[in-house]
Amino acid sequence: MPKMSGIETAFCRSALWGRFARDIIVPWSLGGQDLSGDVLELGAGSGQMAAALLQRSPGMHLTLTDIDERMVATARKRFPTSPRPTVQQADSTALPFAESSFDVVLSFLMLHHVVNWKTAVAEAARVLKPGGMLIGYDLTASPAATLLHLVDRSPHQLVAPADLAATGEQVGLDVSIRTGWAGHVMRFLAHKH
């Protein structure tokens, strides 16, 4: 799985991204869902979203993963005291967790960084408990998102909402998708059968 570009890495560590994540992205992405139990965040980056999540739902047991060792190190530094999530390096296409390990799997703006994102969705479904939820948001396969990623030269595979729904169905997920911001982003909620 490719790592983020230098531009994306710097942005994900910025205070601006942190405020945007806390105040806008996390509430919009969750769509009113409460988080509890064992929660896994895929591609957690620097932990900005996790910090916002822990403020909203301090009782959950949160595990953060990222393929990029720099992001993992940054996320570990972000949480020196309780509540401290588990933070580990992991590839979202080959998760090191047993089947049915998590109540919720989160994916915030990371699927498009996984060239084989369909495998990442299958892995998320595998580690979800029956009745568990996959919640997240991502860019859609739009000309603007394509241009953005060509400019910063980051590896990517943009996701069309219909393709995400079909892939989820194939791996045992009932997927609901809402697009926003003129169709450039999508929020998804999937329940495991």
Accessible surface in RSA format (square Angstrom, percent):
REM  Atomic radii and reference values for relative SASA: ProtOr
REM  Chains: A
REM  Algorithm: Lee & Richards
REM  Probe-radius: 1.40
REM  Slices: 20
REM RES _ NUM      All-atoms   Total-Side   Main-Chain    Non-polar    All polar
REM                ABS   REL    ABS   REL    ABS   REL    ABS   REL    ABS   REL
RES MET A   1    69.81  36.2   9.99   6.6  59.83 142.4  19.74  16.8  50.08  66.3
RES PRO A   2    33.52  24.4  19.23  17.5  14.28  51.9  30.26  25.0   3.26  20.2
RES LYS A   3    88.77  43.3  75.68  46.4  13.09  31.2  49.38  44.4  39.39  42.0
RES MET A   4    33.69  17.4  24.77  16.4   8.92  21.2  13.27  11.3  20.42  27.1
RES SER A   5    19.97  16.9   9.09  12.1  10.88  25.1  19.97  42.5   0.00   0.0
RES GLY A   6    54.00  66.6   0.00   N/A  54.00  66.6  35.55  97.5  18.45  41.3
RES ILE A   7   118.11  67.2 110.38  82.2   7.73  18.6 115.34  83.1   2.76   7.5
RES GLU A   8    24.43  14.0  22.43  17.0   2.00   4.8  19.50  37.7   4.93   4.0
RES THR A   9     7.76   5.5   7.76   7.9   0.00   0.0   7.76  10.4   0.00   0.0
RES ALA A  10    64.67  59.5  51.96  80.2  12.71  28.9  58.34  82.2   6.34  16.8
RES PHE A  11    89.78  44.9  84.66  52.4   5.11  13.3  89.25  54.1   0.53   1.5
RES CYS A  12    23.93  18.1  23.85  26.6   0.08   0.2   2.05   5.2  21.87  23.6
RES ARG A  13   102.65  43.1  80.87  41.2  21.78  51.9  29.91  40.9  72.74  44.1
RES SER A  14    34.97  29.6  25.74  34.3   9.24  21.3  34.92  74.4   0.05   0.1
RES ALA A  15    70.19  64.5  53.03  81.8  17.16  39.0  61.52  86.6   8.66  22.9
RES LEU A  16   111.53  62.1 109.30  78.2   2.23   5.6 109.30  76.8   2.23   6.0
RES TRP A  17    19.22   7.7  19.18   9.3   0.04   0.1  12.82   6.8   6.40  10.4
RES GLY A  18     9.95  12.3   0.00   N/A   9.95  12.3   6.83  18.7   3.12   7.0
RES ARG A  19   120.98  50.8 119.47  60.9   1.50   3.6  47.02  64.3  73.96  44.8
RES PHE A  20    66.52  33.3  61.74  38.2   4.78  12.4  65.96  40.0   0.56   1.6
RES ALA A  21     0.00   0.0   0.00   0.0   0.00   0.0   0.00   0.0   0.00   0.0
RES ARG A  22   102.37  43.0  94.91  48.4   7.46  17.8  29.86  40.8  72.50  43.9
RES ASP A  23    83.72  58.6  59.56  59.3  24.16  57.1  26.90  63.3  56.82  56.7
RES ILE A  24    80.47  45.8  76.13  56.7   4.34  10.5  79.13  57.0   1.34   3.6
RES ILE A  25     2.01   1.1   1.49   1.1   0.52   1.2   2.01   1.4   0.00   0.0
RES VAL A  26     0.00   0.0   0.00   0.0   0.00   0.0   0.00   0.0   0.00   0.0
RES PRO A  27    48.61  35.4  40.15  36.6   8.46  30.7  41.00  33.8   7.61  47.3
RES TRP A  28    67.95  27.3  60.46  29.3   7.49  17.6  46.17  24.6  21.78  35.3
RES SER A  29     1.78   1.5   0.00   0.0   1.78   4.1   0.00   0.0   1.78   2.5
RES LEU A  30     4.09   2.3   1.59   1.1   2.50   6.3   1.59   1.1   2.50   6.7
RES GLY A  31    42.82  52.8   0.00   N/A  42.82  52.8  16.59  45.5  26.23  58.7
RES GLY A  32    66.40  81.9   0.00   N/A  66.40  81.9  37.54 103.0  28.86  64.6
RES GLN A  33    54.90  30.7  51.22  37.4   3.67   8.7   4.74  10.1  50.16  38.0
RES ASP A  34   124.80  87.4 108.12 107.6  16.68  39.5  32.96  77.6  91.84  91.6
RES LEU A  35     8.83   4.9   0.41   0.3   8.42  21.2   0.41   0.3   8.42  22.7
RES SER A  36    77.03  65.1  73.72  98.4   3.30   7.6  38.19  81.3  38.83  54.4
RES GLY A  37    36.15  44.6   0.00   N/A  36.15  44.6  30.69  84.2   5.47  12.2
RES ASP A  38    47.26  33.1  47.26  47.0   0.00   0.0   5.07  11.9  42.19  42.1
RES VAL A  39     0.00   0.0   0.00   0.0   0.00   0.0   0.00   0.0   0.00   0.0
RES LEU A  40     0.00   0.0   0.00   0.0   0.00   0.0   0.00   0.0   0.00   0.0
RES GLU A  41     1.48   0.8   1.48   1.1   0.00   0.0   0.00   0.0   1.48   1.2
RES LEU A  42     2.09   1.2   2.03   1.5   0.06   0.2   2.03   1.4   0.06   0.2
RES GLY A  43    18.21  22.5   0.00   N/A  18.21  22.5   4.46  12.2  13.75  30.8
RES ALA A  44     7.84   7.2   1.27   2.0   6.57  14.9   2.06   2.9   5.78  15.3
RES GLY A  45     8.66  10.7   0.00   N/A   8.66  10.7   7.98  21.9   0.68   1.5
RES SER A  46     2.24   1.9   0.67   0.9   1.57   3.6   0.00   0.0   2.24   3.1
RES GLY A  47     0.00   0.0   0.00   N/A   0.00   0.0   0.00   0.0   0.00   0.0
RES GLN A  48    20.26  11.3  16.66  12.2   3.60   8.6   2.13   4.5  18.14  13.8
RES MET A  49     9.06   4.7   8.82   5.8   0.24   0.6   8.82   7.5   0.24   0.3
RES ALA A  50     0.09   0.1   0.00   0.0   0.09   0.2   0.00   0.0   0.09   0.2
RES ALA A  51    32.26  29.7  28.41  43.8   3.85   8.7  30.23  42.6   2.03   5.4
RES ALA A  52     3.84   3.5   1.24   1.9   2.60   5.9   2.53   3.6   1.32   3.5
RES LEU A  53     0.51   0.3   0.31   0.2   0.20   0.5   0.33   0.2   0.18   0.5
RES LEU A  54    12.94   7.2  10.04   7.2   2.90   7.3  10.25   7.2   2.69   7.2
RES GLN A  55   130.26  72.8  99.36  72.6  30.90  73.6  44.37  94.4  85.89  65.1
RES ARG A  56   115.27  48.4  80.14  40.9  35.13  83.6  35.48  48.5  79.79  48.4
RES SER A  57    17.75  15.0  12.03  16.1   5.72  13.2   8.78  18.7   8.98  12.6
RES PRO A  58    88.50  64.5  75.66  69.0  12.83  46.7  75.66  62.5  12.83  79.8
RES GLY A  59    78.99  97.4   0.00   N/A  78.99  97.4  44.02 120.8  34.97  78.3
RES MET A  60    12.45   6.4   0.00   0.0  12.45  29.6   0.13   0.1  12.32  16.3
RES HIS A  61    98.38  53.8  93.71  65.1   4.67  12.0  77.78  80.2  20.60  24.0
RES LEU A  62     3.32   1.8   0.54   0.4   2.78   7.0   0.54   0.4   2.78   7.5
RES THR A  63     6.66   4.7   6.66   6.7   0.00   0.0   1.71   2.3   4.95   7.5
RES LEU A  64     0.59   0.3   0.59   0.4   0.00   0.0   0.59   0.4   0.00   0.0
RES THR A  65     2.60   1.8   1.69   1.7   0.91   2.2   0.91   1.2   1.69   2.6
RES ASP A  66    14.00   9.8  12.84  12.8   1.16   2.7   3.13   7.4  10.86  10.8
RES ILE A  67    30.76  17.5  30.43  22.7   0.33   0.8  30.43  21.9   0.33   0.9
RES ASP A  68     1.32   0.9   1.32   1.3   0.00   0.0   1.32   3.1   0.00   0.0
RES GLU A  69    85.74  49.2  81.40  61.6   4.34  10.3  49.93  96.6  35.80  29.2
RES ARG A  70   102.72  43.1  97.06  49.5   5.66  13.5  57.39  78.4  45.32  27.5
RES MET A  71     0.00   0.0   0.00   0.0   0.00   0.0   0.00   0.0   0.00   0.0
RES VAL A  72     5.56   3.7   5.04   4.6   0.51   1.2   5.56   4.8   0.00   0.0
RES ALA A  73    44.56  41.0  40.67  62.8   3.89   8.8  43.92  61.9   0.64   1.7
RES THR A  74    32.01  22.8  29.66  30.1   2.35   5.6  21.15  28.4  10.86  16.4
RES ALA A  75     1.12   1.0   1.12   1.7   0.00   0.0   1.12   1.6   0.00   0.0
RES ARG A  76   130.44  54.8 117.50  59.9  12.94  30.8  47.84  65.4  82.60  50.1
RES LYS A  77   165.19  80.6 142.22  87.3  22.97  54.7  96.90  87.2  68.29  72.7
RES ARG A  78    80.83  33.9  53.72  27.4  27.10  64.5  22.74  31.1  58.09  35.2
RES PHE A  79    17.72   8.9  14.26   8.8   3.46   9.0  16.05   9.7   1.68   4.8
RES PRO A  80    92.56  67.5  74.47  67.9  18.10  65.8  83.16  68.7   9.40  58.4
RES THR A  81    95.85  68.2  90.22  91.5   5.63  13.4  67.32  90.4  28.53  43.1
RES SER A  82    98.92  83.6  74.63  99.6  24.28  55.9  38.02  81.0  60.90  85.3
RES PRO A  83    70.66  51.5  63.92  58.3   6.75  24.5  69.03  57.0   1.63  10.1
RES ARG A  84   150.26  63.1 119.73  61.0  30.53  72.7  46.65  63.8 103.61  62.8
RES PRO A  85     9.15   6.7   0.00   0.0   9.15  33.3   3.43   2.8   5.72  35.5
RES THR A  86    60.69  43.2  52.58  53.3   8.11  19.3  41.50  55.7  19.19  29.0
RES VAL A  87    18.41  12.1   6.76   6.1  11.65  28.1   6.76   5.9  11.65  31.6
RES GLN A  88    51.86  29.0  51.86  37.9   0.00   0.0  16.37  34.8  35.49  26.9
RES GLN A  89    88.45  49.5  69.35  50.7  19.10  45.5  22.40  47.7  66.05  50.1
RES ALA A  90    10.52   9.7   0.02   0.0  10.50  23.9   8.11  11.4   2.41   6.4
RES ASP A  91    36.26  25.4  32.75  32.6   3.51   8.3  12.11  28.5  24.14  24.1
RES SER A  92     3.52   3.0   2.58   3.4   0.93   2.1   3.01   6.4   0.51   0.7
RES THR A  93    33.85  24.1  23.30  23.6  10.54  25.1   9.30  12.5  24.54  37.1
RES ALA A  94    67.67  62.2  50.04  77.2  17.62  40.1  55.87  78.7  11.80  31.2
RES LEU A  95    11.00   6.1   0.17   0.1  10.84  27.2   0.17   0.1  10.84  29.2
RES PRO A  96    79.27  57.8  40.56  37.0  38.71 140.7  56.17  46.4  23.10 143.6
RES PHE A  97    35.21  17.6  25.12  15.6  10.09  26.3  30.63  18.6   4.58  13.1
RES ALA A  98    74.80  68.8  56.71  87.5  18.09  41.2  66.98  94.3   7.82  20.7
RES GLU A  99   123.64  71.0 107.91  81.6  15.73  37.4  25.73  49.8  97.91  79.9
RES SER A 100    48.52  41.0  35.90  47.9  12.62  29.1  20.68  44.0  27.84  39.0
RES SER A 101    33.62  28.4  18.16  24.2  15.46  35.6  19.23  40.9  14.40  20.2
RES PHE A 102    11.57   5.8  11.57   7.2   0.00   0.0  11.57   7.0   0.00   0.0
RES ASP A 103    43.72  30.6  40.83  40.6   2.89   6.8  14.94  35.2  28.78  28.7
RES VAL A 104     4.80   3.2   4.80   4.3   0.00   0.0   4.80   4.2   0.00   0.0
RES VAL A 105     0.00   0.0   0.00   0.0   0.00   0.0   0.00   0.0   0.00   0.0
RES LEU A 106     0.00   0.0   0.00   0.0   0.00   0.0   0.00   0.0   0.00   0.0
RES SER A 107     1.46   1.2   1.46   2.0   0.00   0.0   1.46   3.1   0.00   0.0
RES PHE A 108     9.58   4.8   0.88   0.5   8.69  22.6   0.88   0.5   8.69  24.9
RES LEU A 109    45.76  25.5  39.16  28.0   6.60  16.6  39.16  27.5   6.60  17.8
RES MET A 110     8.47   4.4   8.47   5.6   0.00   0.0   8.47   7.2   0.00   0.0
RES LEU A 111     4.15   2.3   4.15   3.0   0.00   0.0   4.15   2.9   0.00   0.0
RES HIS A 112     2.51   1.4   2.51   1.7   0.00   0.0   1.06   1.1   1.45   1.7
RES HIS A 113    18.72  10.2  18.72  13.0   0.00   0.0  10.06  10.4   8.66  10.1
RES VAL A 114     1.23   0.8   1.23   1.1   0.00   0.0   1.23   1.1   0.00   0.0
RES VAL A 115    80.70  53.1  71.48  64.7   9.22  22.2  71.48  62.1   9.22  25.0
RES ASN A 116    82.68  57.0  75.78  73.2   6.90  16.6  27.53  66.3  55.15  53.3
RES TRP A 117    12.28   4.9  11.69   5.7   0.59   1.4   4.30   2.3   7.98  12.9
RES LYS A 118   108.13  52.8 105.93  65.0   2.21   5.3  51.71  46.5  56.42  60.1
RES THR A 119    47.35  33.7  43.69  44.3   3.66   8.7  31.17  41.9  16.17  24.4
RES ALA A 120     0.43   0.4   0.01   0.0   0.42   1.0   0.23   0.3   0.20   0.5
RES VAL A 121     1.87   1.2   1.09   1.0   0.78   1.9   1.87   1.6   0.00   0.0
RES ALA A 122    35.63  32.8  31.03  47.9   4.60  10.5  31.25  44.0   4.39  11.6
RES GLU A 123    24.68  14.2  24.68  18.7   0.00   0.0   2.82   5.4  21.86  17.8
RES ALA A 124     1.18   1.1   1.18   1.8   0.00   0.0   1.18   1.7   0.00   0.0
RES ALA A 125     3.17   2.9   2.93   4.5   0.24   0.5   3.17   4.5   0.00   0.0
RES ARG A 126    69.34  29.1  60.14  30.7   9.20  21.9  50.28  68.7  19.05  11.5
RES VAL A 127     0.00   0.0   0.00   0.0   0.00   0.0   0.00   0.0   0.00   0.0
RES LEU A 128     0.00   0.0   0.00   0.0   0.00   0.0   0.00   0.0   0.00   0.0
RES LYS A 129    65.99  32.2  65.99  40.5   0.00   0.0  38.19  34.4  27.80  29.6
RES PRO A 130    98.34  71.7  77.32  70.5  21.02  76.4  77.85  64.3  20.49 127.3
RES GLY A 131    51.27  63.2   0.00   N/A  51.27  63.2  32.23  88.5  19.04  42.7
RES GLY A 132     5.58   6.9   0.00   N/A   5.58   6.9   5.58  15.3   0.00   0.0
RES MET A 133    27.49  14.2  27.49  18.2   0.00   0.0  23.54  20.0   3.94   5.2
RES LEU A 134     6.17   3.4   6.17   4.4   0.00   0.0   6.17   4.3   0.00   0.0
RES ILE A 135     1.30   0.7   1.30   1.0   0.00   0.0   1.30   0.9   0.00   0.0
RES GLY A 136     0.00   0.0   0.00   N/A   0.00   0.0   0.00   0.0   0.00   0.0
RES TYR A 137     4.97   2.3   4.97   2.8   0.00   0.0   4.27   3.2   0.70   0.9
RES ASP A 138     0.00   0.0   0.00   0.0   0.00   0.0   0.00   0.0   0.00   0.0
RES LEU A 139    28.36  15.8  28.36  20.3   0.00   0.0  28.36  19.9   0.00   0.0
RES THR A 140     6.85   4.9   6.85   6.9   0.00   0.0   5.73   7.7   1.12   1.7
RES ALA A 141    57.62  53.0  27.08  41.8  30.55  69.5  28.72  40.5  28.90  76.6
RES SER A 142    12.57  10.6   9.30  12.4   3.27   7.5  12.55  26.7   0.02   0.0
RES PRO A 143   117.64  85.7 105.75  96.4  11.88  43.2 112.98  93.3   4.66  29.0
RES ALA A 144    55.04  50.6  41.45  64.0  13.59  30.9  48.86  68.8   6.19  16.4
RES ALA A 145     6.11   5.6   1.76   2.7   4.36   9.9   5.32   7.5   0.79   2.1
RES THR A 146    53.13  37.8  53.13  53.9   0.00   0.0  39.60  53.2  13.54  20.5
RES LEU A 147   112.61  62.7 111.46  79.7   1.15   2.9 112.21  78.8   0.39   1.1
RES LEU A 148   101.35  56.4  96.64  69.1   4.71  11.9 100.94  70.9   0.41   1.1
RES HIS A 149     3.87   2.1   2.94   2.0   0.93   2.4   1.56   1.6   2.31   2.7
RES LEU A 150   113.20  63.0  99.26  71.0  13.94  35.0 100.70  70.7  12.50  33.6
RES VAL A 151   108.59  71.5  84.29  76.3  24.30  58.5  91.13  79.2  17.46  47.3
RES ASP A 152    16.73  11.7   7.03   7.0   9.70  22.9   5.14  12.1  11.59  11.6
RES ARG A 153   211.54  88.8 182.05  92.8  29.48  70.2  63.77  87.2 147.77  89.6
RES SER A 154     4.40   3.7   0.07   0.1   4.32  10.0   0.54   1.2   3.86   5.4
RES PRO A 155    62.57  45.6  49.09  44.8  13.48  49.0  61.77  51.0   0.80   5.0
RES HIS A 156    43.99  24.0  26.34  18.3  17.66  45.2  15.51  16.0  28.48  33.1
RES GLN A 157    83.12  46.5  80.70  59.0   2.42   5.8   9.43  20.1  73.69  55.9
RES LEU A 158    19.62  10.9   8.10   5.8  11.52  29.0   8.10   5.7  11.52  31.0
RES VAL A 159     0.32   0.2   0.00   0.0   0.32   0.8   0.32   0.3   0.00   0.0
RES ALA A 160    31.94  29.4  30.54  47.1   1.39   3.2  30.67  43.2   1.26   3.3
RES PRO A 161    38.30  27.9  37.77  34.4   0.54   2.0  38.18  31.5   0.12   0.8
RES ALA A 162    76.65  70.5  62.58  96.6  14.08  32.0  70.17  98.8   6.48  17.2
RES ASP A 163    69.75  48.9  67.69  67.4   2.06   4.9   4.30  10.1  65.45  65.3
RES LEU A 164     2.33   1.3   2.33   1.7   0.00   0.0   2.33   1.6   0.00   0.0
RES ALA A 165    35.28  32.4  32.22  49.7   3.07   7.0  32.53  45.8   2.75   7.3
RES ALA A 166    51.79  47.6  43.86  67.7   7.93  18.0  50.64  71.3   1.15   3.1
RES THR A 167     7.12   5.1   6.82   6.9   0.29   0.7   3.53   4.7   3.58   5.4
RES GLY A 168     0.29   0.4   0.00   N/A   0.29   0.4   0.29   0.8   0.00   0.0
RES GLU A 169   130.41  74.9 119.66  90.5  10.75  25.6  32.52  62.9  97.89  79.9
RES GLN A 170   147.08  82.2 108.27  79.1  38.81  92.4  43.27  92.1 103.81  78.7
RES VAL A 171    47.75  31.4  27.47  24.9  20.29  48.9  36.33  31.6  11.43  31.0
RES GLY A 172    21.03  25.9   0.00   N/A  21.03  25.9  19.03  52.2   2.00   4.5
RES LEU A 173     1.79   1.0   0.26   0.2   1.54   3.9   0.26   0.2   1.54   4.1
RES ASP A 174    86.29  60.4  79.02  78.6   7.28  17.2  30.31  71.3  55.98  55.8
RES VAL A 175    37.50  24.7   3.95   3.6  33.55  80.8   4.99   4.3  32.51  88.2
RES SER A 176    66.74  56.4  59.19  79.0   7.55  17.4  33.89  72.2  32.85  46.0
RES ILE A 177    43.46  24.7  12.90   9.6  30.56  73.7  12.90   9.3  30.56  82.9
RES ARG A 178   152.76  64.1 147.71  75.3   5.05  12.0  50.38  68.8 102.39  62.1
RES THR A 179    74.70  53.1  49.21  49.9  25.48  60.7  19.20  25.8  55.50  83.9
RES GLY A 180    18.03  22.2   0.00   N/A  18.03  22.2  18.03  49.5   0.00   0.0
RES TRP A 181   131.69  52.8 112.31  54.4  19.37  45.5  93.88  50.1  37.80  61.3
RES ALA A 182    99.81  91.8  49.98  77.1  49.83 113.3  70.87  99.8  28.93  76.6
RES GLY A 183    33.33  41.1   0.00   N/A  33.33  41.1  20.15  55.3  13.17  29.5
RES HIS A 184    68.60  37.5  68.60  47.7   0.00   0.0  46.40  47.8  22.20  25.8
RES VAL A 185     5.33   3.5   5.33   4.8   0.00   0.0   5.33   4.6   0.00   0.0
RES MET A 186     0.00   0.0   0.00   0.0   0.00   0.0   0.00   0.0   0.00   0.0
RES ARG A 187    36.30  15.2  34.92  17.8   1.38   3.3   5.37   7.3  30.93  18.7
RES PHE A 188     1.89   0.9   0.96   0.6   0.94   2.4   1.58   1.0   0.31   0.9
RES LEU A 189    42.60  23.7  41.54  29.7   1.05   2.7  41.54  29.2   1.05   2.8
RES ALA A 190     0.27   0.2   0.27   0.4   0.00   0.0   0.27   0.4   0.00   0.0
RES HIS A 191    77.34  42.3  77.31  53.7   0.04   0.1  48.88  50.4  28.47  33.1
RES LYS A 192    42.01  20.5  37.00  22.7   5.01  11.9  26.68  24.0  15.32  16.3
RES HIS A 193   126.28  69.0  83.68  58.2  42.60 109.0  93.98  96.9  32.30  37.6
END  Absolute sums over single chains surface
CHAIN  1 A     8600.7       6761.1       1839.6       5088.3       3512.4
END  Absolute sums over all chains
TOTAL          8600.7       6761.1       1839.6       5088.3       3512.4
